Amino acid sequence: MVDVQGTVADGFEPVRDAFADNFARRGERGAAVVVYRHGRKVADLWGGLRDADGDGDGGAPWVRGTAQVVRSATKGVAAAVLLLLHQRGQVDLDAPVGTYWPEFKTNGKERVLVRHLLSHRAGLPALDVPLTPAQALDGVSGPRAVAAQAPHWEPGTAHGYHAQTYSWLLGELVRRVTGRSLGRWVAEEIAGPLGLDLWIGLPDAERERVGRIADVEAPAAPASAGLRVRPKRTVADAYRDPSSLTRRAFQAIDPMADENDPAYRAAELPASAGIATADALARFYASLIGDLDGSARRLFAPATLTVARTEESAGPDRVLVVNTRFGLGYMLHGPASPMLAPGSFGHPGRGGSLAFADPESGVAFGYVTNGMQKNVTADPRAQALVRALSTALAACP
């Protein structure tokens, strides 16, 4: 049994019960979940070990403020940078990327728009020649590679998840527009002002706060009565094919870098290497949809919020295989990535983490784990928490 720490407001006890159940039944090692409603915290829970590869009772416990690599949940933070630059009049979402980044205008990319980068419609999910881990982290080779890459489809005509290349596409665009790296922009304009324990490029001084992640096996699902129909093709099937766009997209860095390596954590990879606490992710999304802590600290103007969650891409995803839905930088609620309600928007991280906002209910949600299970979206632990949250909201005034 894991001793769950933290508090929930009256009526949100189902979230605590589901969180404890994740340790008992769903293979959780160490995790935290935080929920805000109308800008105020209503659930703040943590438990288990700080390091997924920790040794049982001898491992360091997860404490308030433990942070973890959140993989693609970082994408939602990175997207906010471009949308805030648009809100400030510094970026035109309908301008060609080459307007800001002249070297990008090669090999049929002249008509790639800024909005295509955010909605995974640029046709650049994979590289003809994958980067080595050292190249991926150097801040130069990635942007150079995507600038030279020819699209895999006519930009704007289809969508496919840009799992790794999103880092270099958005990061370089922000640098060209602002003169600052995306990680620095987040630190100075978002994390600092809002008091978020969130980094894209972990400072040396924060290393000891971050736990180790590890791949873990999920417990076998109980046998169910009746006939189970397996999908014709899954993302796992596609990933096993070395020639597939799925495999090539996720292995744009090959071999994959060690995510526990201090050098990886210090690098700025806005697609996959953000490090955050659950509170930071939830608080970030709360700031997108309303005021925080009773004060005017909202990031997105109403028009920007509308743009962020307006559907830009829907249907068959050329990388994830299943049907997906995207706004500008955010996954939208749907079968591939269930959130709270049809108006929810946010982003999961491969293996577990999830963060999103639901403007209609005023809810912001952040879940961080160190035990990375074999999924890209719809992690069963995160989904159990979302279902519990839905139950709690249904009973709350």
N, C-alpha and C positions, 0 to 999 in steps of 0.2 A: 504494500500500500504506500502511496505517495502522499505526503502531507502537503495539501494545497494551501498556499499562503495568499493573503490579500483579502479584499473585501468586495461585496456587491451591494448595491442599493436595494431597498425593499422591492420585491417583485422580480428581481433579476437572478433569483436563486437558481432557476433552470440552467443558466450559463455556468454557474459554479459546478452544478451536478454533472453537466456534460464534460466540463474540463477534467474533473476527477475521473470520469468514466473513460476518457481518452487514455489515461495511464493504465487503467485496469483492463481495458478491452481492446485498445487500438494501437498498442505498441509505442506509446509516447515515451520519450527519454527525458527531455527537459523542454519546457515551453512556457509561454506567457500569452495572455489574451487581455485586451483592454477595449472597453466600449465607452464611447461618449454619446450622450443624447442632448441635443440642443446646446452643445458647447460645454457640457459638464460631464465629468466622469461618473459612470454608473456601474462599471465593473473593472476591477484591476486585480488580476489573478496570476500567480506563477507557481511553479513547482518542478520537482525533479532535479536532474543534474545539469550543471553548467556545460559540461562537455559530453557530447553524445557517446564518445568512446571512453568515458570515465568508468572507474572500477567500482560499481555498486555503491555500498555505504562509504567506501573510501574516497569517492569522487567529491569534488567541490560542489556544493549545492547551488542551484539557480537562486539568485537573490533579486530583490527589486533593483532594476537598473542593469541587469544582465542584457547584453546585446548579442546579436547573431547576424551572420550573413543571411540576407533575405532573397538572394538571387533575383528573379525577374520582378519581384515586388518593387524593386528599384525603378522599374520603367515608369511607374505612375508618378514618382517624384521627378524624374527627368522630364517627363512630358509637361509637368507644371511649369518648368522653366521656360519652355518655348511658348506656352500659352500666356504666361505672365509678360513675356517680352512682346507678344502680340497685343496684350491688354494695354501695354505702355506705348504702343505705336512704333516699336522698334523692329518688329517682324511682321511681314504680310504673309498670311497662311497660304494665299493663292499665288505667291511669287515663285518663280523657279528657284530651286536651291542654288543654282549657279549665279543668281543675282548677288548672293552673299559669299559664295565659294566658287570663284571662277574655274578652278582646276577640276571641279566636279562635272563640267559641261563636256563630257567625252563619251564615246561609245553608246550613243543613243539616249543619254540621260539629260539632254537639253530641256526636255519638258517635264522632268520630275519636279513636282511642287513640294513646298514645305509640308502641306497637309498629307502628301503621299508618304513622307517619312513617318509621320505620327500614326497613320492608319494602316501601316504595313502593306502599302500599295506601290512601293517604289520599285519592286522587282529585284531587290538586292539582298535576299536573305542568306546567300551563301557566297563564298569566294572560290574562284577557280583554283587558287593556290592558298590553302589554309595558312594562317599565321602560326608561328611557334609561340609558346607561352611568353617568351621574352619579347617578341615583337608585339604581342597583344598588349603588353603592359607598358611599352615605351612611349605611348602617346603620339607617335608619329607614323608608325607602320600601318596601323589600322585605318586612319583617315586616308592615307595614301592609297591603300588597297581598295577601299570602296570607291574612291574617286576614279580609279582606273578600271573598275569592274564594269562589264556590260550587263544590263538587266537580264534576268531570266524570263521575263515576260514584258510585254508592252506596259510601261508604267501607267498606273491609273486604271487598268482594265481588269485587274484581279487582285486578290490579296493573299499573302502568305506570311506567317509569323517570322519576323526578323529577330531571331533569338539572340544572336551575338552581334551582328552588324549594327544593330540599333545603337550600341555604345558609341561607335565611331561616327555614325551619321549624325546623331544628335549632338554629341560632344563637340565635334568640329564645327558644326553650324553655330552653336552657342559661342564658341571661341571666336569665330569670324565676326559675329555680330557685336559681341561685348568686349572682346579682348581679355576675357577671363575664362578659365576652364569651367566646365559645368559643375564640377565638385566644389570649386571655390564659390561659384555663384550661389549654389544651394546653401553653403555654410554662411555666407554673408547676408543673403536676402531672405532665406526661409528658416533654416535651422537655428541660426543665432537669434533673430528676432522672436521666434516662437518658443525658444528654449527646448529644442528637440535634440535628443540623443540619437542623431542620425548623421551618417557620413557617407559620401561617395569619395573615397580616398581617406582611409583611417589614419588619424594622427598618431604618432608614436606614443603620446601620452595616454591614449585611450586603449592601448592594446590589451591590458590586463582585464578590461571589462568584458571582453568578447570571448564567448565560448567556442569550442570546437564543434564543427558539424561532422556528420558521418552518414553514409548510406545505411539504412536499416530496412529489414524486411517487415512488411505489415503482417499482422496475424491473418491466417487464412479465414476467409469469410465463411460463415456457417452455411451448410447446404440448405437450399430452399426447395420447397415443393414446386412441382410444375416444371415446364420446359423453359430453359434459359436460352435465349437466342443471342449468339455472339455476333457483334458487328462484322460486316464483310471485311473491313480493314481498319486497324487501329493505328494510332501513332507509334505504339510499340512495334507493331509489325513493320511499319515503314522504317523505323529507326534501325531495325536489324538488317536492312538492305543497304550495303555500303554505298551504292550508287544513287540512292534516293535523295531528293531535295531535303527531306526531313533530316537525314543523317548529316548531310553536308551543312545544313543550317546550324545545327547544334555543335558541329565540329568545325566551325570556322576558325576555332582555336584547336590545334591538333599537335600533340596530345593535350587533353584538357589540363589546365593549370590546377595546382593544388590550392584549393580554396581556404585551407588553413595556414598557408604560407604567408608570413607577414608582408612579403613583397606584393603578393596578389591583393591583400587587403588594403595596402597603401595606394594601389593603383586606382585610377579613375575609370571604371567601367560602368557607365550608367545603365547598361542593359542587365547586369547580373551580379555586381559586386558591392551593392550598397550594404551597409551595416546599420542596424537600427534596433531599438527596443520596441516592444509591442506598443508601449505608450506613445512613442514618437510617431509610429505609423498611424495610429488612431487619431492622435492630435493633429497630425498633418492633414488627414482627410476631413477632420472636423473644421479645420480652418478654411477648407475649400468651399464649404457649404453654409457657414454661418460664423457668428462671433464666438470667441473662446472665453470661458471663465467670466462671462458677463461684461466683457469689454470689446470694443470694436477692433478686432484683430483678424478680420476676414481677408483671405488672399484673393479669391476669385470674385470679380464683379458678376452680377446676375447674367450678363450677356456671355461672359467667359465660361461660366458654369454650363450654360446651354450649349455652347460650342463643344465643350469637353465631352458631353455625353450624348450628343446627337450622332446617330448611327452613320458611319462612313463606310464600313465594310461589313458584309454579312454573307453567309453561305459557305461553300466549300473552301477550306483553308488549304492552300497548296503545300504548306509545311506541316501543319498539325493534323491534316487529313479530314478531321471532323468539321462540322459547321461551326464557325466562330463569329462573334460580333465585336466590332471595335468602334469606338468613337475616335477622338483625336488623342491618341496616346493611352487610352484606357480600354480595357476589356469591359464589355457591357454584360449585364445579367443575361444568362441563357443556359441551355443544357450543358454546354462545354465548360462554363464557369459560373455555376449558380452562386448568386449573392443573396440579398435579402428580398428584393422585389424588382419589378420590371424597370424601375428608374434608377437602380443601383449602378454604380460605376467604380472601377478600381483595378487591381491587378494581383493575380496570384504569383507565387514564386515556385518554380519547379521543385517538387519534393515536399511542399507543405505550406509555406507561409502564405498569408492572404491579408490584404488590406483593401478597404472600400468605404464608400459613403453612400448613403441613401437619403437624398434631400427631402423626400416626402415625409419620412418618419423622423428626420433630424438626427439619424444615427451615423456614427463613424466607428469603424471596426478595425482592429489590428491584432493579428495572430502571428507569433514567431515561434519556430521550433528548431531544434538542432538535429533531430532524427529525420533524415531525408528519405522519404519513401518513394517508390517508383510510380510517380505520377507527374504530369505536367500541370494540369488544372484539376479542380474538384477533389482535393485531398479529403479523405474520409474524416479525419480529425477536425479539419476546418469546417467541413460541412455539418458535422454534429454540433459544433458551436453555433453556426448560423441558424440551424433549426431550433436550437434552444433559445437563441435570441428572438427568433420569430414568435415562439411560444410566449416568452416573457412580454413582448410588446403587445401581443393580442390581449393579454390580461391587464396591461397598464392603461391608465386613463390617458 
